Amino acid sequence: MTASILVPTTGQWSEVANYAVLANELGYDSINCSHSRARDSFTTLAALASVAPRVRLATAVAPIYHRSPASMAQTAATVDDLSGGRFRLGLGTGHRITMAQWHGAEIGRPLAEMREYVGVVRALWAGRDATDGTRWRSEFGFVDFAPRQGIPVYLAALSRGMIRLAAEIADGIVLWACPPSYIRDVVVREIGEVRRGAGLDLADFDVLAAVPSAVTDDVDSAVRGIRAELHRYFGLPFYRAMFKAAGYADDVAAFDAAAGGWTAQLNAISERLVLDSCAIGDSQTISQVLQRYRQAGAANPMITQIWGTDFEPTLVAAAEHKTTAPAAHP
C-alpha cells in the first residue's frame, strides 16, 4: 500500500499527535500538513518527527509568497535535519486574495515565479548564490550546516500550465479537490507528455491526491460536512476552472446562481461530485474509492478528514486495504 494522510493543524495538540502516531504505526507513506490559518505547518511537522519516527513528513502545501526563498530553504532544511532526512517540501502559489489579505504579497506571473523560486531554493541547498532572478534572488549561505542534498520538492497544481511545470522541475505533484476523472484525463496526460518529452523517468514522479474520507453510517452528515469545506473553493478561480474541466460546470453555474444563499450554494455542490471525489461510507467503500484514484493515476492517495467525522477509524480502515489495482502510468 502507498497512501498518505493529511494531519489537521487545528484542534487539541494531543489529538494531532495521536493521528501522527497512528499513521506511523499503520505504515502510511507520509504525514502531510497544510499551511493555513492554524498552527504553522513546518513547526507542527518538526514536533511530530519525534512521535512518528518512521513515516515521511511533508507540507501540503506551503505558499511561496509567505516566505522568501532563503527563509523557505532554511526552514525546510531544518525540519529535514530534525527528522533525520524524512522531509518533503510541498510548495504552491496560493491564491491572489489570500496572499494579498494575509501576507500583503502580490502574485505576479505564477508559473515563472514558481520556476524561479524552486531554482533559488535548490541553489541555496547546494551552497550556490542565486542572483539572476527576476522576482526571486538570494545570496544567503548556510554556515557550519549542510542541508541534505536531494530534499524532494512537490508542487501543488490545478491548471495545465502548473501541472506541466511540476512534471518538468519537481519530484511530484499535490492535488486538492480533484475528481479522479480530472486526474485521469488532464493531470496524468500532461505529466506523461512532459516527462516523456524530457526523457524523465515516469516512475520517479509521485502523484499525491487528497481524498476526503470518512468511515461512517451517517453519509448525509458527511456529505454536508464536505460541502461546507468545498464552499470556499467554489469561489476561487483556479478551482472553479478545474471543476469545469472535470465535468462539473453545472455545479459551478448552480453555485453562482445561488449567490448570497448559503444553504442554496451548499446544495448546488452536487452529491455526484461529492461521492466521485470523496470516500464516504463503510470500509469497503473507502477501499473502492481509493482504488478508483489509483486507477486514475494517483498512486499515492492522501486521506483527509471530513468536518464533523471521526478520523481515527477512517485511517484504520484505509490502511486495512493493502491490495489495490495498479495505478495508471502517466
KABEL-V41917 format. One record per backbone hydrogen bond with DSSP energy under -0.5 kcal/mol. CO is the residue of the C=O (numbers start at 1). NH is the residue of the N-H. Records with the same first field share a line. If there is no record, write none. Layout:
CO = NH  NH
//
This chain:
1 = 3
2 = 301
3 = 29
4 = 303
5 = 7  32
9 = 39
12 = 15  16
13 = 17
14 = 18
15 = 19
16 = 20
17 = 21
18 = 22
19 = 23
20 = 24
21 = 25
22 = 26
23 = 27  28
24 = 27
29 = 56
30 = 5  32
31 = 58
32 = 7
33 = 60
34 = 36
40 = 44
41 = 45
42 = 46
43 = 47
44 = 48
45 = 49
47 = 50
48 = 52
56 = 31
57 = 88
58 = 33
61 = 35
62 = 92
63 = 66
64 = 67
68 = 72
69 = 73
70 = 74
71 = 75
72 = 76
73 = 77
74 = 78
75 = 79
76 = 80
77 = 81
78 = 82
79 = 83
80 = 85  86
81 = 84
86 = 57
88 = 59  90
89 = 91  154
90 = 62
91 = 156
92 = 64
95 = 99
96 = 100
97 = 101
98 = 102  103
99 = 103  105
100 = 104
105 = 107
106 = 108
108 = 110
109 = 113
110 = 114
111 = 115
112 = 116
113 = 117
114 = 118
115 = 119
116 = 120
117 = 121
118 = 122
119 = 123
120 = 124
121 = 125
122 = 126
123 = 128
124 = 127
130 = 138
138 = 130
145 = 147
148 = 151
152 = 89
153 = 171  172
154 = 91
155 = 174
159 = 163
160 = 164
161 = 165
162 = 166
163 = 167
164 = 168
165 = 169
166 = 170
171 = 206
172 = 155
173 = 208
174 = 157
175 = 210
177 = 179
179 = 182  183
180 = 184
181 = 185
182 = 186  187
183 = 188
186 = 190
187 = 191
188 = 192
189 = 193
190 = 194
191 = 195
192 = 196
193 = 197
194 = 198
195 = 200
196 = 199
201 = 204
202 = 205
206 = 173  208
207 = 209  300
208 = 175
209 = 302
211 = 304
212 = 279
213 = 306
214 = 216  281
217 = 219
218 = 222
219 = 223
220 = 224
221 = 225
222 = 226
223 = 227
224 = 228
225 = 229
226 = 230
227 = 231
230 = 233  234
232 = 235
233 = 236
236 = 240
237 = 241
238 = 242
239 = 243
240 = 244
241 = 245
242 = 246
243 = 248
244 = 247
248 = 252
249 = 253
250 = 254
251 = 255
252 = 256
253 = 257
254 = 258
256 = 259
258 = 261
260 = 262
261 = 265
262 = 266
263 = 267
264 = 268
265 = 269
266 = 269
268 = 270
270 = 274
271 = 275
272 = 276
273 = 277
274 = 278
278 = 280
279 = 214
281 = 216
282 = 286
283 = 287
284 = 288
285 = 289
286 = 290
287 = 291
288 = 292
289 = 293
290 = 294
291 = 295
292 = 296
293 = 297  298
294 = 297  328
297 = 299
300 = 209
301 = 4  303
302 = 211
303 = 6
304 = 213
306 = 309
309 = 311
310 = 314
311 = 315
312 = 316
313 = 317
314 = 318
315 = 319
316 = 320
317 = 321
320 = 322
322 = 324
//
